[in-house]
C-alpha cells in the first residue's frame, strides 16, 4: 500500500513538472508574439496614450 502511495505521489509530481515546463513551452511556441511590450494595447498616436 505504501508503494502505491509513493508511486502516485511521484506520478503527480512528474505530471506537474511536465505540465509546467514541457507542455507550456510547446503551447507558447504556437502563439503568435505581438511586437509591443504591453501585448498590443499601445495607444500611441492617440491623445490619451499617456506616454507623452
Wavefront OBJ file of the C-alpha trace (Angstrom):
o trace
v 0.000 0.000 0.000
v 2.826 2.382 0.808
v 4.417 1.694 -2.572
v 1.200 2.721 -4.316
v 1.130 5.994 -2.402
v 4.748 6.707 -3.320
v 4.086 5.829 -6.958
v 1.009 8.060 -7.078
v 2.923 10.953 -5.493
v 5.810 10.520 -7.929
v 3.490 10.422 -10.926
v 1.635 13.508 -9.732
v 4.910 15.394 -9.271
v 6.257 14.267 -12.644
v 2.988 15.248 -14.318
v 3.133 18.670 -12.703
v 6.699 19.242 -13.900
v 5.879 18.117 -17.440
v 2.824 20.360 -17.474
v 4.712 23.368 -16.129
v 7.896 23.196 -18.187
v 7.459 20.967 -21.246
v 3.788 21.420 -22.130
v 3.744 25.180 -21.544
v 6.838 25.592 -23.727
v 5.174 23.686 -26.562
v 1.947 25.668 -26.298
v 3.669 29.042 -26.013
v 5.647 28.451 -29.216
v 2.401 28.139 -31.160
v 1.108 31.525 -30.005
v 1.978 34.469 -32.198
v 4.014 37.084 -30.398
v 2.944 40.679 -30.549
v 5.554 43.332 -31.230
v 4.554 45.684 -28.405
v 5.563 45.465 -24.780
v 2.017 45.726 -23.453
v 0.609 42.960 -25.622
v -0.669 45.055 -28.486
v -2.630 47.538 -26.382
v -0.458 50.511 -27.314
v -2.428 53.701 -27.746
v 0.396 55.882 -29.089
v -0.760 58.219 -31.788
v -3.914 58.991 -29.854
v -4.360 61.899 -27.484
v -4.767 59.623 -24.465
v -1.696 57.446 -24.861
v -0.138 58.507 -21.538
v 3.417 58.218 -22.831
v 3.967 61.846 -23.857
l 1 2 3 4 5 6 7 8 9 10 11 12 13 14 15 16 17 18 19 20 21 22 23 24 25 26 27 28 29 30 31 32 33 34 35 36 37 38 39 40 41 42 43 44 45 46 47 48 49 50 51 52
